[in-house]
Amino acid sequence: MSWRSISVQISVPVTLTGLGADLSFSRLAGRGSPVRGFQVQMSTNGFDDSEENGARVRPADPASDPAEIGPEPLPATIEEAHARIRELAADLSARADDAAGLADRVLRERAELENFKRRMQRDRAEAARYAGEPLLREILPALDNLQRALAASAEAAAGNPAIASLREGVAMVLQQLLAGLAQHGLRRVEAAGQVFDPAEHEALGQIESTALPAGSILIEHDPGYRLHDRLLRPARVTVSRGPGPAVGN
């Protein structure tokens, strides 16, 4: 018997899950002879490979798999190599420029984000600092009325102990209220005897006076108030015009 007539069959069963098909690959070779090829046996086990019932099993396209694509061929001449180097250098430079642009964009957007965070924190802190402003604006007229009541009852309290005692109690309540509001940032604007400041004072009129120079505040009608650094209401005042013209003999 000739050795070339002997063949070896190697079978590897493979099951295609979901298709219900069993494939058996057999490699046939004669002893001492080159590989003759492969044989494929397939049992469908009820699988219908018609186009109406599903896709057929087709061999893979080597061109569709990047792993099957070989390396780029080497340049044949020095000139081609130099040209390829210049092409790669230009591509590398362009990619470096793109990377630098992206890095600069990231830095600018990060800076904008930090500025936005600081601005939001500042706005939130300011909103919390002046959260009581609407309530204080509503309370100011009540403070004015209490102070007017104390001023109007001064003469009556002088000869009446009952009124004096009541007036003293109202004064204590007013001072306690002002002290509590001061803990939340309420401050009274200085007016009487001060130089008129349009940023803090509202002039209701001017009169001639020798007691204070021109531009000084003679009378404070309604006190002004600040909440921290924000003016809630200017003080309403009367301003001195200075001494009048001299009268001749």
C-alpha positions as CSV (number, residue, x, y, z in Angstrom):
1,M,0.0,0.0,0.0
2,S,1.3,3.4,-0.9
3,W,1.6,6.0,1.9
4,R,0.1,8.7,-0.4
5,S,-3.2,6.8,-0.4
6,I,-3.6,7.2,3.3
7,S,-5.5,10.3,4.4
8,V,-6.0,11.7,7.8
9,Q,-9.3,13.3,8.7
10,I,-9.5,15.9,11.6
11,S,-13.0,16.9,12.5
12,V,-13.9,19.8,14.7
13,P,-17.6,20.1,15.4
14,V,-19.0,23.7,15.7
15,T,-22.5,24.6,16.7
16,L,-24.0,27.8,15.5
17,T,-26.3,28.9,18.4
18,G,-29.6,30.2,17.3
19,L,-29.3,28.7,13.8
20,G,-29.7,25.1,14.9
21,A,-26.9,24.0,12.6
22,D,-23.8,21.8,13.3
23,L,-20.7,22.3,11.2
24,S,-17.9,19.8,11.1
25,F,-14.6,21.0,9.5
26,S,-12.4,18.2,8.2
27,R,-8.8,18.7,7.1
28,L,-7.7,16.1,4.6
29,A,-4.1,15.4,4.0
30,G,-2.1,12.5,2.7
31,R,0.9,11.5,4.5
32,G,3.9,13.1,2.9
33,S,1.7,15.1,0.6
34,P,0.6,18.8,0.8
35,V,-2.7,19.7,2.4
36,R,-5.5,19.0,0.0
37,G,-8.1,21.3,1.6
38,F,-11.0,21.3,3.9
39,Q,-14.3,19.6,3.9
40,V,-17.4,21.0,5.6
41,Q,-20.3,18.9,6.8
42,M,-23.4,20.7,8.0
43,S,-26.5,19.3,9.6
44,T,-29.3,21.8,9.8
45,N,-31.4,20.1,12.4
46,G,-34.5,21.6,11.0
47,F,-32.9,24.9,10.0
48,D,-34.2,26.4,6.8
49,D,-31.5,28.4,5.0
50,S,-33.9,29.9,2.4
51,E,-33.7,33.7,2.0
52,E,-37.3,34.1,3.0
53,N,-36.6,32.6,6.5
54,G,-33.4,34.4,7.3
55,A,-29.9,35.3,6.3
56,R,-27.6,32.6,4.8
57,V,-24.2,31.7,6.3
58,R,-21.7,33.5,4.0
59,P,-17.9,33.5,4.2
60,A,-16.4,36.6,5.8
61,D,-15.0,39.3,3.6
62,P,-11.3,39.8,4.5
63,A,-11.4,43.4,3.3
64,S,-14.1,44.2,5.9
65,D,-12.0,43.2,8.8
66,P,-9.2,45.7,9.7
67,A,-7.1,42.8,11.1
68,E,-7.0,41.2,7.7
69,I,-5.6,44.3,6.0
70,G,-1.8,44.2,5.8
71,P,0.6,47.0,6.7
72,E,1.2,49.8,4.3
73,P,3.8,49.0,1.7
74,L,7.2,50.5,2.2
75,P,8.3,53.3,-0.2
76,A,10.2,52.0,-3.2
77,T,12.6,55.0,-3.5
78,I,14.2,57.6,-1.3
79,E,12.1,60.3,-2.9
80,E,8.9,58.4,-2.0
81,A,10.2,58.0,1.6
82,H,11.0,61.7,1.9
83,A,7.6,62.6,0.5
84,R,5.9,60.2,2.9
85,I,7.9,61.7,5.8
86,R,6.8,65.2,4.8
87,E,3.2,64.0,4.6
88,L,3.4,62.5,8.0
89,A,5.1,65.6,9.5
90,A,2.3,67.8,8.1
91,D,-0.4,65.5,9.5
92,L,1.4,65.5,12.9
93,S,1.6,69.3,12.9
94,A,-2.1,69.6,12.0
95,R,-3.0,67.2,14.8
96,A,-0.8,69.1,17.2
97,D,-2.5,72.3,16.3
98,D,-5.9,70.7,16.8
99,A,-4.8,69.4,20.2
100,A,-3.5,72.8,21.2
101,G,-6.8,74.4,20.2
102,L,-8.8,71.8,22.2
103,A,-6.5,72.4,25.2
104,D,-7.0,76.1,25.0
105,R,-10.8,75.7,24.7
106,V,-10.9,73.4,27.7
107,L,-8.9,76.0,29.7
108,R,-11.3,78.8,28.7
109,E,-14.4,76.8,29.4
110,R,-13.0,75.8,32.8
111,A,-12.3,79.4,33.6
112,E,-15.8,80.4,32.5
113,L,-17.2,77.7,34.7
114,E,-15.2,78.9,37.7
115,N,-16.3,82.4,37.1
116,F,-19.9,81.2,36.9
117,K,-19.5,79.3,40.2
118,R,-18.1,82.4,42.0
119,R,-20.8,84.6,40.6
120,M,-23.5,82.2,41.8
121,Q,-21.9,82.0,45.2
122,R,-21.7,85.8,45.4
123,D,-25.3,86.2,44.3
124,R,-26.5,83.5,46.7
125,A,-24.6,85.1,49.6
126,E,-26.0,88.6,48.7
127,A,-29.5,87.2,48.5
128,A,-29.2,85.7,51.9
129,R,-27.6,88.9,53.3
130,Y,-30.5,91.1,52.2
131,A,-33.3,88.5,52.5
132,G,-35.0,90.6,55.2
133,E,-35.2,93.8,53.2
134,P,-38.9,93.6,52.2
135,L,-39.9,92.9,55.8
136,L,-37.8,95.8,57.1
137,R,-39.3,98.2,54.6
138,E,-42.7,97.3,56.0
139,I,-41.5,97.8,59.6
140,L,-40.0,101.2,59.1
141,P,-43.4,103.1,59.1
142,A,-44.2,101.5,62.5
143,L,-40.9,102.6,63.9
144,D,-41.6,106.1,62.7
145,N,-45.0,106.2,64.4
146,L,-43.5,104.9,67.7
147,Q,-40.9,107.7,67.6
148,R,-43.6,110.3,66.8
149,A,-45.7,109.1,69.7
150,L,-42.8,109.5,72.1
151,A,-42.1,113.0,70.8
152,A,-45.7,114.0,71.0
153,S,-46.2,112.7,74.6
154,A,-43.1,114.4,76.0
155,E,-45.0,117.5,77.3
156,A,-48.0,115.5,78.6
157,A,-45.7,113.1,80.5
158,A,-44.0,116.0,82.3
159,G,-47.1,116.6,84.5
160,N,-48.7,113.2,84.5
161,P,-46.9,110.2,86.1
162,A,-49.2,107.7,84.4
163,I,-48.4,109.0,81.0
164,A,-44.7,109.3,81.8
165,S,-44.7,105.6,82.9
166,L,-46.5,104.6,79.7
167,R,-44.2,106.6,77.6
168,E,-41.2,105.0,79.3
169,G,-42.6,101.6,78.5
170,V,-43.1,102.5,74.8
171,A,-39.5,103.8,74.7
172,M,-38.2,100.6,76.1
173,V,-40.1,98.5,73.5
174,L,-38.8,100.8,70.8
175,Q,-35.2,100.4,71.9
176,Q,-35.6,96.6,72.2
177,L,-37.0,96.4,68.7
178,L,-34.2,98.6,67.3
179,A,-31.6,96.4,69.1
180,G,-33.1,93.2,67.6
181,L,-33.2,94.7,64.1
182,A,-29.6,95.9,64.5
183,Q,-28.5,92.3,65.0
184,H,-29.8,91.6,61.5
185,G,-27.9,94.6,59.9
186,L,-30.3,97.5,60.3
187,R,-28.5,100.8,60.9
188,R,-29.8,104.3,61.3
189,V,-28.4,107.0,59.0
190,E,-26.8,109.9,60.8
191,A,-28.5,113.2,59.8
192,A,-28.8,116.0,62.4
193,G,-25.9,118.3,62.3
194,Q,-24.2,116.4,59.4
195,V,-23.3,117.8,56.0
196,F,-26.1,117.1,53.5
197,D,-25.3,114.0,51.4
198,P,-27.7,113.4,48.5
199,A,-26.7,109.7,48.6
200,E,-28.2,109.3,52.2
201,H,-30.4,112.4,52.8
202,E,-33.5,113.7,51.1
203,A,-34.0,117.5,51.5
204,L,-37.5,118.6,52.1
205,G,-36.6,122.3,52.2
206,Q,-34.0,124.9,53.1
207,I,-34.1,127.7,55.7
208,E,-31.7,130.5,56.7
209,S,-29.8,129.8,59.9
210,T,-26.9,131.2,61.7
211,A,-26.6,128.1,63.9
212,L,-25.1,125.9,61.1
213,P,-23.3,126.7,57.9
214,A,-24.9,126.4,54.6
215,G,-25.3,122.7,53.5
216,S,-25.7,121.4,57.0
217,I,-28.8,119.6,58.2
218,L,-30.9,121.5,60.6
219,I,-33.9,119.3,61.2
220,E,-34.4,115.6,60.8
221,H,-38.0,114.8,60.0
222,D,-37.8,111.1,59.4
223,P,-34.7,109.0,60.1
224,G,-33.0,107.1,57.3
225,Y,-32.0,103.4,57.6
226,R,-29.4,101.1,56.0
227,L,-29.4,97.3,55.8
228,H,-25.7,96.5,55.9
229,D,-24.3,98.5,53.0
230,R,-27.6,99.0,51.2
231,L,-29.7,102.2,51.8
232,L,-33.3,101.3,52.6
233,R,-34.6,104.8,53.0
234,P,-32.9,108.2,53.0
235,A,-33.3,110.5,55.9
236,R,-35.9,113.3,55.3
237,V,-34.3,116.6,56.4
238,T,-34.3,120.3,56.2
239,V,-31.0,121.9,55.2
240,S,-29.5,125.2,56.4
241,R,-29.1,127.9,53.8
242,G,-26.7,129.8,56.0
243,P,-27.1,133.2,57.5
244,G,-29.3,135.6,55.6
245,P,-28.2,138.9,54.0
246,A,-27.0,141.5,56.4
247,V,-29.6,144.2,57.1
248,G,-28.3,147.8,56.9
249,N,-28.9,150.3,59.6
